[in-house]
């Protein structure tokens, strides 16, 4: 267990490079192209891990961003046919994207159609890796029972995918520390974890990293970095 005396030091160490752990995100559907251009221009100054945008905005983002671009697939509910998701992955790769965040078919998970889930994740992982893309699977922890979360964590962890991601931000709640700890304790280091959904300040982001998250997904990446700087006296 982390001693309380060590906690401030541990958080400060995380704060020093927290930008490199953030996937800075803009996935609103009610904004115009200028909003995406402004988002990219502001975010590029912070050396984030990636910039996450809708798949249709990947061509624009990749053409102007210095930061690697990630597109979302099957967003936000994941119930697209796997063939549609494969086409979207191909589109993102062709458009200059470097990563994809794919929403799993939660209906199949809720229906205990584990073979179908495994087949979808296997196909998409194979396709993404053939195209040179990093692939993360969004499992929407906000709507899962513990048994379902542990099962999908196993499937993703042993599929060859790069990350399991907690939430879309469109569910009934965001990520929780409990979500991350359940995944980490169940599958260990067999999969990297992206905590996403409702993380808006440096302390919350730091605690998610302590709990086992490798990456933080947030539309408040700039706010998180500036918050971290305040703690560091910068």
ABEGO torsion letter per residue (X at the ends): XBBAAAAAAAAAAAAAAAAAABBBBBABAABBAAAAAAAAAAAAAAGBABBBBBAAAAAAAAAABABBBBBBBGOAAGABBAAAAAAAAAAAAAAGBABBBBBBBAAAAAAGBAAAAAAAAAAAAAAAAAAGBBBBBBAGAAABBAAAAAAAAAAAAAAGBABBBABAGABABBBBAAAAAAAAAAAEAABBBBBBEGBABAAAAAAAAAAGBABBBBAAAAAAAAAAAAAAGX
